[in-house]
């Protein structure tokens, strides 16, 4: 439980691409909860086995911790074992019973296309024409390419390849970089915007 080791673990996580808050949260759990539990039960991380990890899961359940949280904690333990270069007995373990929410009431492709095509008609007396054009372009990139807000913020004019009908999207913490096709109806407005 040395502080120096926890700093190294935190840096290891950040080097793996985790955000600072996530690295802090993972480090806090390992230090203040998991390693403390091991110490109180006279167990060593170096000799951690499946059954001991199951004891920890039962302990966390007895505290009223939900399955989804326990699964996140198992991932954190798994990262710590990888950091320590120890056998990763936590990786294959997951607690069952986590309900996943499935998106519903989504727009159809035709409805999304109608929204995009009719958007310029939504201009009112107070809307500046250039603002409307900008929002129309952004709406198109969100509808047809699925570009998210964080990706839009990183978008530069050099990422547009209008002659090829493509757009380069840089990576974020949650998405990979990629090159996407533009719809023909997007190319002229983008060219005018530039």
Buried (B, 14 or more C-beta within 10 A) or exposed (E): EEEEBBEEBBEBBBEEEBEEEBBBBBBEBBBEBBBEBBEEEEBEBEEBEEEBBEBBBEEBEEEEBEBEEBBBBBBBBBBBBBBBEBEBBBBEBBBEEEEEEEEEEEEEEEEBBEEBEEBEEEBEEEEEEEEBBEBBBBBBBBBBBEBBEEBEEEBEEEBBEBEEBBBBBBEBEEBEEEEBEBEEEBBEBBEEEE
